[in-house]
Amino acid sequence: MLDYETQLYYVRRAKDGDKEAQEKVFSENMPLIKSIISRFKNKGIEYDDLFQIGSIGLMKAIKNFDESFNVKFSTYSVPMIIGEIKRYIRDNGAIKISRNIKILASKVNRFIEDYQKENSDKITVSDLAKKFSVTEDEIIVALDASKMPLSLYEKYEEDEEGQELIDKISSGDTEENLVNKIQLSNIIESLNEREKKLIILRYFRDKTQSEIAETLGVSQVQVSRLETKIIEKIRSKF
């Protein structure tokens, strides 16, 4: 096992494209990859495939390693490897969801959200079927499809008080919190510029939706809808 400074030396060289250094870093972190992929047993994916995907995650960790987090490379790599595996499972899992169902699910969920803001009663499946001119079975499939990604995160449970994902990231300096921050940072970085700006203004600069609406030149309602959409996107990737 390499000490911190030696490992950092090899990671820096590997990040600059040194093949021998990359092999050294990969060799040192092979047990880490094996440990992580053991969590994804019984997912219908061959061990060798999981190992290859985990290795891709490690290579991405080398490429994107940020020393400013002041954590060990292995700690930084964990969310990158897990994220790569979860992404593969999401995109290549045994259960496939057609594009039409995904589109319908998005429209239905957006309509339900808007309806609940203005009405105290809950809309029925029958009402939704009439609204979108489809069968009740199609509505049920669409609603179920929108929940499927959650099955990839078996340990995840929504807070009873309705806390958003961002609220669960503690300001403490434990290793677990640092890993969460790294993963969240990578997810935010993957957002488009408009989404990234909204999240930064809302959660890192404590701006109200009205203030953000004025900055972006849109209505407060549009900001609310966009914020909800972004949070769902972050949650699905976390």
Disulfide bonds with the S-S distance in Angstrom:
none
